[in-house]
Amino acid sequence: MKQTPQIIMHEIAEYLDELNAKGRVKRNPRNEKGYAKIQQIRRGCDVWFHHLLDDRLIIDLMISEAARRDHNEAADKSISVFKFNYKENVESWQHALDGRNYERYFVDVSRFSLDNLKKVTDQIRERFSKI
């Protein structure tokens, strides 16, 4: 069976225990086809898995203004860890999130297999839990 972005998103959300109460992928239809939180570093400083409207799958780090203000050191360390692990593939990302201003960094993981993505999410949880 072909692993479409929709199937992969559902499998990852299920793996992360991030499906909604109806067993579906959480989503905001005007922004993305699905999302799941991989790791919360501090409130407002999180690593996410997103299925974008253009069918790309990305892993991204989002840092709110409040998290930057209240946990500046953790925010800086999170960016360093994220950039270190993904090196030259990290890009800045804009996401229409209710007009809130977030620092955002992402890496495109659309070509990764489901098994590889599960390993990556485990590594993220391990690395970012130490911050």
N, C-alpha and C positions, 0 to 999 in steps of 0.2 A: 504494500500500500504506500502511495506517495505521501511524503510528509509535507503537507502544505503549511503555509504560515499559520493558518487558523488551527490546524491540528497541533502544531508545535506549541503555539501560544497556550492552548487548552492543556496540553500535557505539562508544560512548565508551570502554569498556574496551579494545576493539581499537585504537582511535585512539591511546590512551595507552600501548599495548603492555603492558596489565595483565591480559590473560587468563591463566588457569592453563595448565598443561602440556597439558591436554586441549582447549584452545581454548574453555573456558567462562568465564563470569564468576565471579570469586572471590566467596564469600559465607559468611556465618555465619547459618544458617537461623533461629536464635532471635532474631537482632537485625535482620537486613536481608535483602533478596532479592539484593543485589549491592553491590560496592564496587570502587573503583579509586583508586589514589593519583594525584593530579594533580601535586603538588609536595612534596618534603621540604625544609623550610626548615632545620631542624636535627633531629637524632635526637629523636623524640618531639614534634615540632612540624611538623605536616603539613596540607596541604589535600587533601581527599578529595571524591570524587563517590560518593554513596550512593543506592541504590534501596531505600526503606524498605518495611516490611511493609504499610503502608497505601497503597502504590503511588506515593507522592510521590518525586520526584527532588530531591535537595538537593546543594548544594556546601557543605562545612563545613570549618572550621578546628578542629583538635584539638591541645591542648597538654598534655602530661603534666606531672606534678609534677616529675619529674627535669629535663625541658626548661625548665620555669619556673625551677627552682633553678640550673641550670647555664648557661642562656642567657636570662636574664631580659630583657636588652635586645632580643634577637631576638624573643622572645615578645611583648613590648610592641609592637614595630614591626609584627609580623605581624597583631596585633589591629587596630592603626591602619590598616594597608593594607586589611585585609579589610572593616572598617567603612566606610572611605572609599569603597571601590569599590561597596559595596552599600547604603550610607547607611541609610535607615530600615527596610530590609527584613531587617536582621540580627536574629536572635533567639538566645537561649540554648537549648541543646539537651542533652538527657540521652540517653545511649546506654549500654545495659547491656554494658559491656566488661570482663568478668571481674572486676568489683568495683573496677577501678582508677579513680582520681579524675582526671578530665581537665577542663580548661576547654574548653568547646565553644561554637562559634558557627556558625550556618548561615543559608543563604538558600534558599528554595524556588525551584527552577528547572523545575518540572513543566510549565509552559506554554511553555517555550523550544523552538524547533525544534532538530533535530539539528545543522543547519549553524551555528546561533547558539551552541549549546553547545560545538561544536568551537572556535569563535572565542573563547569565554569561557575555555576551558581553556588555549588558547594565551596569552591575555592574563594569566591567573593565573601560568603558568609564567614569563612575562617579568617580571612585577611582583615576584613573590616570590623570583626568583633573585637579586635585587639586595640582599636582606636579609643 
